[in-house]
Amino acid sequence: MGGAGEDAATPGRRRFGAIGWGAAAAAVAWAALLHHGLGPVPEHAPLRWYEPTGFLLGIDGLAGVRDRLPLAFLAGLLPAVALAAVALACSRSAAARSLSLISVVAAALFVFYGIAAPYPWKFFGWRGSGALWGTAICVGGSIAAPLLVEPWLRLRRGVQIAVYLPIALAVVALIRNATGTDESLKYSISPWPAVPVFGIEVGALFVAASYLGIAVATVAVAASHRWKRVAGIGLGLVLPLLGVSLGAALDLLPFRLGPGTLAALAGLCTAGVVIVTLYDGRGETAALRHRARVLGVAAALVATPLVLGEVLARIDYHVTREWRARAIIEALDAYADRETLYPDSLAELVQAGDIDSIPAPSIGFRWLSETAFRYQSFGSSFILEFEAPRWVECAYTPPYEDENGDDGADDALAEAWSCPSEPPELW
């Protein structure tokens, strides 16, 4: 009887699995449709296959939808959410479920940047499309982390490392290497920091913090003692707020926390605890502890490369500004003290013996990007510039004498940095 039941159930599971994969594929196709239909048309012709055509914006019957942002969000997100729900319900594949969640995030981004704020997308072209897709993958993949962790935990340790390590290194590289400067682009501005900033440092961070709080609260729900449950749930709701606040206080995050952000994070954790603990209506202790373990591991796997990347990026910034730039500045001062004027190029410092070699800015992994200090001489003054992760561009000018010679005025103005000693907040 058992064998016959298993044989009968297998085709049913396969059919449901096929439906789930079909829904996930349809969700990806829907997001791609929104990308092509809402994205700005590039100025060059002919169009490449991966570039948007904006055809949905030209359909007269959709004018009432695109002119009302809430209605546009409803029309763009409802199909994506419905398809994701089918994929989550029918498929047991973590990959299919993850793709469906990524597609929901992508659909939301394409609607917003295609209708409400089209200029950045139009300005950056295909790079804007890449930044939006990359952000969706980071945020959607973080949301799907518990789905991916469950089968990952069943792998052997060596296989676990082999699967996770490339993803973690990619996250660290994105945070350390993505700069907002590209001299080949208009105004030298690059969109790629949008992926680590909004996709990782904001989106993935808040997801990981929420999962950590939900995991702690879920363990507490499974406790037998009433006061342990109350204290554990309270800790689970407070812990994410403390963690994110600490990161902001240490300047590891590109933003300043406000009460609205903390309230939203607390609300997200509360809703997550309710959903996780009441998922199957039984709330069995073993099941709750298993879910808590999966959520906790998911939070750790998402947060570890994020924190490591932020710490390394901060070290890069400090080394570049305080050590390597300072070495060049001291060599320039020595040259000017001897020659009365600053050199025309940094290479002259090496030729004159004022410095052994010109160091390069410390920005991430050197094999992923080649950066150099930019120098411009004005004879009696100069500008020394370097780029840093996010959209940070740093410039230094030396002190200079007050040529007016006003009585009571300082004889010289102090040196000036356009960037602070610590990476600045972006908002």
ZAVEXFI-768020 format. One record per atom (N, C-alpha, C): x, y, z. Coordinates in steps of 0.02 Angstrom, whole numbers, plus 50000, padded with zeros to 5 digits. Layout:
<rs>
XYZ...
</rs>
This chain:
<rs>
500424994050000500005000050000500445006350000500965006450045501395012350049501755013549983502005008049952502365009049889501905011649835501285008949833500815011249782500635018549793500565020549857500405027549872500965032149850501595029949862502155034149841502185034749765502055028949730502065029249657501525033749630500935033749664500385037949641500515045249655500885046549711500995053549730501535056749687502015052549661502565055349624502345059249562501905056449518501685060449461501335066949482500965066749537500625072749561501125078049582501645075949618502165080749638502515083649578502645079249528502975081649467502545086749430501885085349428501445090049395501435096749431501395096449498501415102649536502085106149528502625102249526503285105249516503335108649449503055105549397503065108649331502655115049331502095115049365501695121149370502075126649406502425124749460502815129649497503365132649455503735128349419504265130949375503975135249319503395133149292503075137149241502885144049267502625144249329502445150749359503065155049370503615151949393504225155749404504495158549338504475154349285504705156749220504255162349195503595161649206503135166949185503255173449224503435172849288503595178749329504205182349301504725178549283505315181549254505135184849187504735181449147504525184249083504125190649092503695190849143503305196849157503755202649177504255201349219504725206549237505115209049176505305204349132505655206349071505205210449026504565208749024504075212548984504025219749010503995220549076503965227249104504615231049090505175227549093505815230749078505815233449007505625229248960505625231348890505075236348875504515235748909503945240048892503935246748928504255247248986504245253449024504905257149023505435253749005506095256949004506165262048949506575267248959506665272448909507025269748847506845272248790507155270048727507835273348720508375269548710509035272548701509045277048639509495281848641509525286748586509825283748523510255278848530510575276048470510105271148435510245269548374509875264548336510375260548294510245254248281509665250448303509735248048375509175245948404509175243748474509485236848480509825235748535510075229048550509515225148583509565218548581509015214248604508865215348677509355217148717509265217748789509055224748810508985229248765508805236148782508045237148778507765241348823507045242448823506815246248761506185245348745505885248748687505335253648707505105253248771504585257848794503915257048759503785251148731503175250348691502535250948732502565249048797501965249548838501765256848849502255261248851502115268348862501785271548802501835268348744501535271148684500835268648669500565264148710499895261448699499385266248729498945268948686498465273948709497995271348763497815264948759497345262148807497635261648877498305262148884498625261748949498785268548979498565273848945498735280648969498455281849039497845279549053497555280549118497915276849173498245271349155498625267449204499295270749219499655272549166500325275249177500325282249207499755285749202499715292449231499535292249304499365286449330499195285649402499665280449431500155282749471500665278149496500385272449538499915273549584499635267849621499315262649576498955265049525498645260349478499175256749437499695260249419500245257149381500585251749423500705253249487500995248149531500535242149537499905243349543499425237849549499435233449486499425236749428499425233049365500085229349354500645232349376501285229149366501445223749415501225224649478501415220049531500935214149539500295215249527499815209849539499985203449500500125203849434500315197649400500945194549428501445198649446502075195949473501945192449540501545195549582501395192649648500995186249640500505186349595500095180349585500515174549560500955175849512501385170549486501875168049538502135172649579502585170649633502215166249684501585167949699501195163949746501095156849720500975156249655500895149549626501555145749629502105149149614502755145849617502925143549688502775147849737502925146049807502475140249830501855140149807501385135049830501505128249795501695128449732501715122249694502415119149688502925123349687503595120649676503955119349741504335114049742504765112649799505485114749784505585117649725506245119849705506405126649734506955127049772507165133449799507345138349744507615135849689507805140149633507195143349602506675139449590506065142149559505745147249605505705145749668505405150449716505815156849720506475156249720506895162249724506815166549662506795163549604506705167349542506045171149543505525168149570504875171549572504905177549618505245177049675505305182649721505735188249692506275186349659506685191349625506285195049572505855191549537505445194549485504955199649513504695198349573504235203249605504605209649620505205209149648505595215149663505775218749599505975215049547506145218149483505555221749453504965218749457504365221949430504225228549465504305228649531504195234949568504685240349548505315238349538505825243249518505695245949448505495241549402505385243649333504785248349329504265247049368503685251449368503885258349395504245258349451504415264749482504875268849437505425265749414505915269449374505705270349301505195266549280504945267649213504425273149209504065274349265503505279049264503635284949312503795283449374503845288849424504515292649419505065289049406505725292349405506125289749345505925291349284506255288449225506945291449209507105297349236507725300649214508355296649229508455293849290509065289949302509145284149253508595280749239508625275049193508815277449123508515282849102508655285649035509375288149032509615291049085510285293949087510815288449080510715282749113511225277549114511115272149062510535271949030510425267048977510465259849002510835255648964510865248548981511185247549050511625252049070511915251449137511375252549191510905256949177510345257749223509925251449228509815248249170509455241749171509835236649212510495236449202510895231649240510885232949315510895239349334510865241049405510195239049435509655239949398508995238049423508935230549431509155226849380509145219449385509595217149443510185220049450510635218149503510345219449572510015225149580509705226849644509145221849659508745220149608508205215249618508475208449638509035206349608509335199949626509575200049698509885205549719510145205949788509575205849839509065210049828508505210449876508085204149873507885202049813507485196049807507845189849830508495189349815508885183649839508945183449914508995189349945509015189550019508355187350049507805189650020507145187450044507075179950038507345177149984507285169949971507805165850009508235169050048508785165450081508565159350122508015159750162507815153750199507615147950152507325149450095507145144250047507775140950020508305144850010508925142149983509335138550037509265140850099509655138050154509425130950171508775129650167508525123050187508865117350149508875117450082509245112050048510005112750057510255118850066510975119750076511215116350140510805116450192510995113250255511055105750249510755102850199510785095550190511405093350152511785098150126512385096550089512965095050136513475091650109514075090450148514455097050157514865097450210515185103650228515595106650170515985102250136516385104750081515975107550024515415104250011514965106649958514635113149979514455113750043514175119950068514645125850056515285124850072515775130150063515855131849989515875126649947515965127749875515375131549845514775130549872514185134049847514155141249872514305142049936514215148649968514785153549954515405151049952515985155449948515975160049887515825157649827515805162249770515295167849778514715166149807514205171249818514445176449868514745174049923514995178749974515545183249946515995180449906516535184449877516255189649828515735187749791515425192449744515115198349782514805196949839514505202349880515055206949907515585203949933516145208049959516445212249904516535209349845516825212949789516375218749767515725217649766515255222949747515305228849795515325227449859515355232749908516015236549904516565232849895517235236049895517405239349829517185236549773517425238749708516965243449670516325243449686515855247549647515925254849665516185258749618516255265949629515795269649580515655275849597515205279849556515565284049505516195282649491516595286649444516785282349384516625284949325516825281649263516935287149211517565288549195517725294149152517475293149081517285287049063517035285848995516295287548989515955288949045515245290449044515115297849052514515299849036514315306849040514385309349112514705315149120514845318049185515265313449230515545308149201515975303349238515595299749294514935299549290514535296449343514325289349321514415284649366514235277649353513665275449399513205271149375512645269149417512775262949460513345259649451513435253149482513405253149559513585258549594513495258349667512785257349690512295258349645511605257249665511495250049688511865245349658511775238249675512015236849747512645238549765512835237349835512485241749885512335248049867512025252549915511305250649928510895250649875510175249349885510015241849889510385237749851510245230649851510535226949910511135229049933511475225349986511475229150052511755235250051511835238950114511175241250144510655241650103509985243450128509525237450126509385234950065508895229450058509095223150094509685220350077509895214050108510015214850183510265220650203510375221850274509735221450314509215224850291508585224850328508255217950327508335214250272508075207450270508445203050320509115203450322509495199350368509335201050441509275207550455509105209650523508425206950543507955207350497507275204850511507285197350524507645193550483507675186250492507995184450558508505188250579508815186850644508315187850700507955193350698507455194650750506905189450750506675187550691506145182450686506385175750712507025174050698507295167750722507315167550798507545172950829507575173150903506875172750933506405176350905505715176350931505395169550921505545166150865505255159550852505495154450902506145154750919506405150250971506045151451036505915157851051505575159551114504865156851115504525157151057503835154551054503825147051071504365143551052504395136351066504575134751138504765139751178504955138551248504345136651289504475132651341503915130251382503715135251435504185139351458504045144051512503765150451483503235153051514502885158951487503335165051485503715166351539504115172351541504715171951493504955165951481505475165051431505205166851362504585164951350504285166651285504215174151277503965177451329503865184751326504535188351317505035186351358505695189651353506025188251286505965182051261506275180251197505965183851138505295184451139504955187951085505155195351086505185198251146505395205251152506105206251126506555201551143507245201951120507275201351044506865196851017506855195950945506635202150908506175205950937505945212150905506425217950914506815217850969507275223350983507955222250950508175215950945508845214350920508985217250851508535216650802508675219650736508755227250740508365230450782508415237750788509095239650817509325235950868509975237350897510545236150848510485230650810511015228950762511085234150707510525236250678510535241250625510765247950653510535249750713510735256050743511495256150757511765250450779512485250050792512875250950727512645247650673512975248450609512975255550585512425259050594512385266150574512835270450618512865268950683513275272750729514025271950713514215266050687514915264750670515085267050599514625270450566514725273050498514815267450447514555261550462514605256150414514035256350363513535260550375512955260850332512925267650298512635268050238512635274350202512045278850218511735277950276511145281950292511105283050367510665287550385510535288950456509845286350473509805282750528509165279750548508705284950579508065284350563507565288550592507025284250625506575287250663506045283350696505605279650647505475282550589505065279250540505365272750515506035272950502506385266950479506375261450532506505263450594506505258550649505815255650660505305259850654504615257350663504435252450608504645253850546504515249350490504865242650501505495242850525505865236650538505535232650593505305235950646504965232450700504315229350676503945232950634503325230250606503445224250562503985224550523504155218950479504335212750521504705213650574504885208050617504265205150651503825209550674503215207150707502795202950660502705205450598502315201750549502655195050533503325195150529503685188950514503595183750569503615185950631503525181250687502835178050684502335182150671501645179450667501585174350611501865176050552501815171450495502185165050508502795165450534503205159450543502915154950597502685157750651502435153650706501745150650692501355153850650500685151350635500635148250565501205146750534501215144650464500765138550451500835133350492500435127350479499875126550529499785131450573499225131150620499345126750680499925123350683500045118750739500555121550788501075124750762501575127650807501945122550848502105116650819502455111450856503165113850872503405111750930504055114050954504615112350905504635106150881505175104050836505155108150771504555109250745504495113050683504705120350693504525123250749504705130150763505465130850770505775126150804506505126450812506855125550745506585121250703506885120350637506825126750596506255129950599506175136250561506635141650589506705141850654507145146750684507865145550662508065139250659508755137650637508855139850565508385138350522508445140250452508485147850444508055151450481508055158750477508695161650505508935158850560509555161250589510155160250544510195154350514510745153050467510685157650406510075158550381509965163050324510205170150341510025172550400510245179250421510995179750424511325174550451512055174550457512385174450388512125170350343512435169750277512345176150236511795179650245511685185950210512115191450241512145191650308512475197150342513235196650341513525190650341514245189850348514635193350292514495191950228514875195650176514705203050174514105204850195513905211850198514345215650248514395213050308514795216350360515525216250341515765210550315516475210050296516635215050241516195215650191516315220350138516325227450162515865229250208515845235950235516475237550275516705232850315517315233950355517915234850309517985230550259518545231050212518505237550172517905239650151517835245950114518035251850158517875251450222518065256850267518825257050276519135251150281519865250850286520185253650222519905251650164520155254350101520155261950100519595264750122519525272050122520045275350168520125272450227520605275350275521315274850248521505269050222522175268150195522315272950138521825273850094521915278250036521985285550058521525287850101521525294950120522085296850167522195292650218522645294550271523365292250260523485287150219524165284650209524415285950138524065283250089524335283650020524285290749992523715293950001523655300849977524135305350016524205304150081524655308150122525375307350100525575301450079526255300450055526385304549992525895304849947525975308949887525995316349905525555318449951525525325449971526195327750002526475323450045527125325250076527675325650023527655321249973528155321549920528065327849878527435329749866527305335949828527545342149867527445342049933527675347749974528435348149973528765342349977529495342349975529755345149908529425343149855529615345449788529515353049783528925355549807528785362749803529245366849847529435364149904529905367849948530585368749913530765363949873531415364349839531375368249773530825367149735530775370049668530325376249666530015377949721529545383649728528875382649693528815377849649528195376249615528065368749618527435366849612527265359749611527405356849542527565350349538527735347349473527125347049426527265346149362526725345649314526385338849317526745333649339526455326949344526745323449404526395318249427526645314449485527275310549468527365308949404527965305249384528605309049401528565315749401529155319749417529375318749489528915316949533529105315649602529565309649607529435304549567529855298549566530535300349535530525304049481531155305949448531595310149493531265314449535531645318749580531855315149644531615309149655531795305349714531405307249776530845310849768530435312749826529985307049850529885302149807529485296349826529725290549783529725284549810529975278749773529525276949714528875277049725528385275549672527725278749692527295279849643526645282749656526155277249675525915277249737525435272049757524765272849722524395267449719523715267649691523215267749749522635270649738522115270449790521935263249808521805262049870521605255449893520845254949885520635251849830519915251049816519795243749799519565239949847519355233149834519915228649809519715223849767520175219049739520495221949677521165222449675521505225849621521395222449554521275215849553521185212449490520495213749460520055217049498519395218749471519355225949446519795230249469519785237149447520475240249454520645244449406521285248049407521135255449416521325258149472521205265149486521865268649502521885275149493522485279049507522285285849533522735288849570522625295749592522635300349531522185305149532522165310149478522455316649506522915319549467523285325449491523265330849439523155336949462523175342749418523565348349452524075350849418524505355949447524295362949424524315367749470524195374749454524815379049470525385375849472526005379349488526095380249562525745385049591525805386349663525295382349704524875378449671524385374249705524245368149662523815363749687523645357749649523005354749676522735349949639522165345849662522375338549655522285334649708522405327449707521745324049722521525319649677520865316649683520925308949681520445305749714520375298549707519635296749717519445291149690518755288749697518735283449751518145282549780518055277749834517395274049822517275268549858516635264949850516035269449861515455267149837514845271049832514965276749783514675282549795514765288249749515235293349779515725291149817516185295649851516755297549804516855303949794517415306649756517785311449802518435310249813518815313949863519345318249828519385324549849519875329149820520235332849876520885334149866521295337649914521615343749881521615349349917521995355249895522425357549953523035359849940523495361749994523325368550022523605370250079523515377150105523845382150058523595388250057523905393250015523905399950050524365404150030524455410650061523895415450042523735419950089523235425150075523575430750036523415431149972523745436049929523515443149942522945444149973522695450949985523085454650039523335450650087523735453650140523345458250185522695456750197522275460950240522525460550312522495466350346522705466550416522235462150457522525458250501522115453950544521915447350513522045446450448521865440250415522415435050427522215428850426522705423550432523175423650372523805422050384524295422150330524165416550280523855411150302523735405650256523085402250274522765399350223522165395350234522365388050239522005384350280522185377350293522045373050232522365367150232522225362350179521495360350181521245357950124520535356450119520425349650086519985345650117519755339350089519015340250070518825337650013518115337749995517735331950026518085327350059517785321550089517995321150162517575318550206517755317950277518245312350288518505311950349518985306650366518655299850367518005299550377517625293250373517155293550313516975287950282516525288050224515875291650242515665296450201515075300450217514425296450208513905298550243513245295850231512975298650166512565294550132512295296850068511635300350078511285298850132510655302450146510485301450219
</rs>
